[in-house]
Amino acid sequence: MAETSHDIRTLNGLIAPTLDSVDGYTEAAKDADNGRLGAMFTARATERRGVATALQSVVAGLGGNPEDDGTILAGAHRVFLDLKAAVTGQDDKAIVNEVERGEDHIKAKFEDALQDNELGAEAKSAIGSAWDSVKAGHDEMRDLKHSMEG
């Protein structure tokens, strides 16, 4: 049972920032001036929703109560960004920078989990599958950010 509770805690610790990324991409899609960027953000939000759902399913399968909300810190961060946007407005470059910063955060969380040798096979497999989306999203936003700096 100790292994299962560790797995559940670890997975729930990844679900929260994954849900935060869904919210972040959804907000970015609304705020983006460029339609192509908006569509890209919407597609990422949909993909991340699927990742969160898959992780939630594993938690439930392990007998746990799956996380269904993002982190409190992210909520506070979103409020701050909304306030900042209302006061100063944000262009697409600023939005991409914020999204990329969020991607750095979620990538680090998943990298830590991938190094956790105490996880059971099912949790490790679920994290590995989710990692593909996290890594692709991070790399896409990083590359987009760098292309906009030029």
N, C-alpha and C positions, 0 to 999 in steps of 0.2 A: 504493500500500500504506500510505503514511503516513496518509492520510485514513481508511482502513479501521481501522488500529490505534487511531487517535484515537476513532473511532466505537465500537469494541469497549470501550476503556477507559471511555469516558463511559457507555455503556449498562450495563456491569458496575458502575460506580459508582452507578448508579440501582437496579440489581437488588438489591444488598445491603440498602439501607435499605427497599426494598419488601418484601423477605423479613422484615426486622425488624418491619415494620408488620403482616405476617401473624401473626407470633409475638405481637406486642403485643395485637392484637385478639383472638387466641385466648385469651391469658391473661386479658384483661379480661372476656371472655365467661364464663370459668370463675369469676371472682371477683365478678361482678356479682350483687347481691341481687335486682335487678329483672329479671324475665324478659324484658320488652320490651327492656331495654338489652342483655341477653345475646344475644337474637336479632339485634339491630342489629349488635353487635360480630361475631357469627358471620357474618352476611351480608357485612360489610366484609372480614373475613378471607378469605372465599371469593373475593370480587371482586378483592382485592389478589393473591391467589394467581394468578388469571387474568392480571393485569397482569404479574406477574413471569414467568410462562410465556411470554407474548407477547414480552417483552423478551429473554428467553433464546433464543427462536426466532430473533429477528433477529440476535443475536450469533452463533449457530451458522451462520446463513445467510451471514454476513460472513466465516465461516471461523475464528471465535474460539471460545474455551472459555468458555461461559457461567458466570457466578457462580452457585453453588448453595447458598450459605450467607449468613447475615446478617453484619453487622460484628462484630468482636471487641468493640468498645466497647458495642454494644447488648447483647451477651451479658453483659458485666460489669454493665451497667445493669439487666438483668433479674434477675440474681442479687441485686443490691442491693435492688431492689423486692420480690423474694420475701422477703428477710430482713426488710425494713421491715414488710411485711404480716404476717409471722409474729410479729413483736414487738408491733406496734401495731394491726394489723387496718386494713383500709381500707373506707370506705363507698363507695357508688356515686359520690358527688361527687368523692372523691379519685381514684378510678379514671378518671373522665371527665377530670379535670385532667391526669393522666399521659398518657392517650391523646391529648388535645389538644396537649400539649407535643410528643409524637412526631409528630403531624401537622404542626406548625409546622416541624419539622426536615425532614421529607420534602418538604414543599411548597417550602422554600427550595432544596433540592437540584434539584428539577425546574425551578424558575424559573431557576436558573443554567444548566442544560442547555438550556433553551429559548432563552437568549440567546447560545448558542455558535454563531457563524457559520461555524465550521470543520467542522461536522458535515455529512455527506452527506445526501441526500434521504431515504434509507430510514431512517436513524437518527432524523432530525428528525421524520419522520412517525410513527415508533413512539413517540417521546417525547411528541409532541402527542396521540396517542391515549391514552397512559397518563395524561397530565396531566388528562384529564377525570375519571378516577377519583380521582386525588390531590386535585384541587381540590374535588370533591364531598365526599370524606371529610373533608377539612380543614374545610370550611364547615359540614358537619353536626355535627362535634364541637365546633367553635367555638360554634355556635348552641346546642347542648345544654349546654355549659358555662355560657354566659350565662343560659340559662333556669333552671339550677339555683342560680345565685347570688342569685336574687330571693327 
